[in-house]
């Protein structure tokens, strides 16, 4: 008794269209569609704006120099 059925919603929709007029109703629905589109676009921009996760890099070994190569060669002999 307290719930709305399909017929109730159809009657409500017809009355709303008659009261508001077809053009006004379609303009409101167009505004709602634009709002949803802008919302989705904003959500997509937020995803793009997030920085990519960076990998944690360990301390890199220094590039070999002439002195370190000479010392390494001397240790091997």
Buried (B, 14 or more C-beta within 10 A) or exposed (E): EEEEEEEEEEEEEEEEEEEEEEEEBEEEEEEEEEEEEEEEEEEEEEEEEEEEEEEEEEEEEEEEEEEEEEEEEEEEE
